[in-house]
Amino acid sequence: MFLRDPDLTVGMATGAETDALLGDLKRAETPDERAAVLDEVRARWNDQVPALVHGPTGEVLVWSDRIHGVTDTANSMVLLDDARIDGGGR
């Protein structure tokens, strides 16, 4: 389900178990069911990707005026499929 779509996996562990948990979350009908599944997601996350989240972090991506076509996405990742440099070369 979600494992097949790489756009949905930014910053998270993927795999069949995570996929199943996300499917369970999608199917949960009550707040209690959602909370129970989210507890399982949290446990899986802590097991697979132990981290300490301090809070939001500001980001700045700086490019030369000669650079065009770069698309910024999440967490400082950039897409370079349409990138080009004016004047070519270096």
TIROMAR-731555 format. One record per residue: x, y, z of N, C-alpha, C, O in turn; chain; residue in three letters. Coordinates in steps of 0.001 Angstrom, whole numbers. Atoms other than C-alpha are relative to their C-alpha. Layout:
<sites>
SITE,nxx,nyy,nzz,caxx,cayy,cazz,cxx,cyy,czz,oxx,oyy,ozz,chain,resn
SITE,X,Y,Z,X,Y,Z,X,Y,Z,X,Y,Z,A,ALA
...
</sites>
This chain:
<sites>
SITE,nxx,nyy,nzz,caxx,cayy,cazz,cxx,cyy,czz,oxx,oyy,ozz,chain,resn
SITE,835,-1177,0,0,0,0,883,1243,0,1136,1802,-1067,A,MET
SITE,-797,-1214,-87,2158,2912,1249,1450,-244,-398,2119,657,-904,A,PHE
SITE,-1377,348,317,5467,1111,761,289,181,-1489,1424,463,-1873,A,LEU
SITE,-184,-111,1450,4927,1243,-3004,74,1447,-456,453,1701,-1599,A,ARG
SITE,9,-1405,396,4642,5056,-3003,1096,739,760,890,1118,1913,A,ASP
SITE,-1111,-624,-722,8016,6634,-2145,-294,1420,463,373,1912,1373,A,PRO
SITE,317,-1355,-430,6421,10087,-1852,-607,31,1397,-641,1085,2032,A,ASP
SITE,627,44,-1321,4713,8942,1346,970,-427,1089,557,-585,2238,A,LEU
SITE,-917,569,-985,7857,7755,3105,1091,961,434,2104,520,977,A,THR
SITE,-1031,-951,-378,9814,10945,3703,181,-18,1514,-754,269,2262,A,VAL
SITE,-321,-52,-1412,11509,10645,7069,-602,-1082,850,-685,-923,2067,A,GLY
SITE,579,1062,-816,9906,7412,8149,513,-1358,-429,915,-1568,-1573,A,MET
SITE,-401,1371,303,10795,3769,8371,-1073,-650,-857,-2264,-431,-633,A,ALA
SITE,964,696,838,9165,1633,5704,190,-1499,147,1208,-1965,657,A,THR
SITE,-48,1450,-63,8432,-2042,5472,-1406,-535,119,-2359,222,301,A,GLY
SITE,1324,631,-14,5580,-4501,5503,-744,263,1305,-1952,500,1290,A,ALA
SITE,674,-219,-1290,4874,-4058,9235,-495,1446,125,-1611,1690,583,A,GLU
SITE,418,-1405,-29,4799,-260,8978,-1174,215,-946,-2130,917,-613,A,THR
SITE,1085,-83,972,2616,-563,5892,-1311,-500,601,-2359,126,443,A,ASP
SITE,1202,578,-620,179,-2769,7796,-553,929,1072,-1767,1101,1180,A,ALA
SITE,463,-923,-1040,51,-316,10702,-677,1226,-598,-1696,1686,-81,A,LEU
SITE,633,-1153,640,-702,2593,8384,-1357,-364,-591,-2284,446,-576,A,LEU
SITE,1300,473,477,-3472,549,6800,-983,-126,1146,-2152,235,1008,A,GLY
SITE,863,95,-1189,-4847,-186,10278,-462,1385,441,-1621,1571,814,A,ASP
SITE,357,-1364,-394,-4760,3526,11068,-1055,575,-940,-1994,1241,-505,A,LEU
SITE,974,-498,981,-6621,4337,7872,-1384,-607,230,-2402,53,21,A,LYS
SITE,1280,672,-226,-9313,1801,8760,-603,245,1380,-1768,-83,1606,A,ARG
SITE,510,-248,-1355,-9663,2857,12410,-1195,947,-68,-1166,1961,-765,A,ALA
SITE,1239,-787,87,-13137,4239,12988,-250,910,1194,-980,1893,1072,A,GLU
SITE,252,-802,-1196,-13058,5650,16507,1303,618,492,2389,153,147,A,THR
SITE,-1213,-592,-573,-10656,7910,18380,809,-1015,814,2040,-991,782,A,PRO
SITE,-717,1010,-784,-9809,4999,20702,749,-981,-898,1873,-1374,-585,A,ASP
SITE,-677,897,943,-8995,2727,17756,1222,692,-606,2289,91,-725,A,GLU
SITE,-1125,-758,565,-6816,5460,16202,1128,129,1017,2299,-32,673,A,ARG
SITE,-1016,-145,-1047,-5023,6026,19525,763,-1303,205,1981,-1292,387,A,ALA
SITE,-655,1298,-188,-4317,2305,19889,979,-298,-1139,2087,-782,-905,A,ALA
SITE,-886,241,1139,-2874,2062,16374,1183,959,48,2313,561,-238,A,VAL
SITE,-1100,-965,-87,-834,5235,16864,1013,-409,1070,2206,-149,921,A,LEU
SITE,-936,538,-995,651,3651,20001,908,-1054,-638,2104,-1104,-352,A,ASP
SITE,-800,1022,693,1791,745,17814,971,647,-1000,2113,210,-1138,A,GLU
SITE,-862,-717,943,3154,3153,15180,1169,627,762,2316,552,322,A,VAL
SITE,-1051,-617,-820,5077,5014,17905,1016,-1041,456,2222,-800,397,A,ARG
SITE,-906,1063,-445,6518,1758,19259,877,-483,-1156,2076,-699,-983,A,ALA
SITE,-775,430,1183,7572,679,15757,1037,1052,-354,2193,724,-622,A,ARG
SITE,-922,-1096,314,9123,4087,15086,1164,5,989,2323,90,582,A,TRP
SITE,-1057,-31,-1009,11045,4034,18373,952,-1176,-157,2141,-1054,138,A,ASN
SITE,-838,1174,211,12331,564,17550,862,137,-1260,2039,-223,-1256,A,ASP
SITE,-674,-52,1293,13277,1269,13934,824,1269,-220,1874,1226,-863,A,GLN
SITE,-659,-1287,243,14291,4941,13996,72,783,1305,-602,1803,1451,A,VAL
SITE,-72,-737,-1263,15243,5999,17510,534,1410,-245,1569,1590,-887,A,PRO
SITE,-386,-1391,217,15458,9778,17558,-591,859,1097,-1544,465,1770,A,ALA
SITE,525,-982,-929,14906,12773,19753,-415,1208,-814,421,1844,-1457,A,LEU
SITE,510,-1131,764,12707,15432,18195,-69,1198,936,-806,1187,1923,A,VAL
SITE,-28,-1202,-835,13440,18864,19648,-1116,968,-368,-1640,1666,500,A,HIS
SITE,1007,-938,468,10958,20818,17574,306,424,-1412,1261,-65,-2014,A,GLY
SITE,-215,-446,1374,10688,22585,14252,1357,683,-150,1846,1342,767,A,PRO
SITE,-1288,-617,301,13915,23714,12647,-138,799,-1289,-592,280,-2308,A,THR
SITE,50,-832,1204,14115,26583,10209,1022,-459,-1018,2093,-946,-655,A,GLY
SITE,-903,396,1082,15716,25879,6846,101,1121,-1012,-864,1841,-1267,A,GLU
SITE,-203,-952,1092,17200,28085,4173,809,-717,-1072,1876,-1265,-795,A,VAL
SITE,-733,554,1135,18234,26821,755,433,1169,-868,-398,1934,-1358,A,LEU
SITE,-552,-1132,744,20518,29254,-1042,632,-501,-1284,1442,-1429,-1276,A,VAL
SITE,-532,373,1313,21299,29011,-4747,487,1257,-698,-14,2352,-440,A,TRP
SITE,-472,-1099,839,23229,31213,-7161,-1141,457,-903,-2038,-322,-1225,A,SER
SITE,1003,-526,939,21126,33461,-9408,58,-715,-1339,-876,-611,-2134,A,ASP
SITE,-152,718,1266,22415,31305,-12277,-686,-1359,27,-817,-1992,-1021,A,ARG
SITE,625,1318,-140,20665,28162,-10955,-1515,142,-151,-2134,1001,476,A,ILE
SITE,1449,-37,231,17122,27497,-12168,-548,-1425,-18,194,-2378,-255,A,HIS
SITE,671,1286,139,14617,24648,-12077,182,-956,1163,-213,-2118,1065,A,GLY
SITE,-149,851,-1177,15537,23297,-8634,-1268,134,836,-1700,1245,1145,A,VAL
SITE,1220,-7,-801,12460,22312,-6634,334,-480,1405,816,-1598,1586,A,THR
SITE,-236,440,-1365,12769,22250,-2854,-1231,-752,504,-2367,-420,167,A,ASP
SITE,1085,815,-548,10712,19663,-988,138,10,1519,406,1061,2100,A,THR
SITE,-43,84,-1457,10719,18465,2630,1419,-244,503,2210,-933,-142,A,ALA
SITE,-1250,295,-704,13697,18501,4999,1244,198,-849,2115,-671,-883,A,ASN
SITE,-1171,-388,797,16203,20203,2679,254,-896,-1208,1314,-802,-1827,A,SER
SITE,-175,805,1213,15696,17650,-84,-382,848,-1203,-1303,1661,-1135,A,MET
SITE,280,-752,1218,15740,19056,-3591,-142,-948,-1182,476,-2012,-1224,A,VAL
SITE,181,755,1235,14602,17753,-6955,776,716,-1095,577,1906,-1336,A,LEU
SITE,-885,-597,999,17139,18333,-9703,-353,-417,-1427,429,-189,-2350,A,LEU
SITE,338,527,1323,15274,16778,-12639,-134,1084,-1059,10,801,-2249,A,ASP
SITE,152,-1080,975,14714,20176,-14265,1054,1093,229,928,2201,-293,A,ASP
SITE,-1007,-1007,-368,17811,21956,-12887,895,349,-1187,1188,-493,-2036,A,ALA
SITE,-918,-453,1043,20043,24007,-15155,767,1217,525,330,1907,1446,A,ARG
SITE,-842,-1142,-353,22802,26598,-14894,38,936,-1196,389,520,-2300,A,ILE
SITE,-111,-985,1072,22594,29780,-16950,1443,90,-465,2363,132,352,A,ASP
SITE,-1336,-112,545,25569,30011,-19253,722,-1325,-85,1841,-1399,-591,A,GLY
SITE,-617,1323,55,26260,26300,-18890,1286,-76,799,1682,886,1458,A,GLY
SITE,-1294,194,-670,29462,24918,-17484,-67,139,1493,-1068,-196,2125,A,GLY
SITE,-148,-69,-1456,30626,25626,-13977,-475,1286,506,-429,1529,1712,A,ARG
</sites>
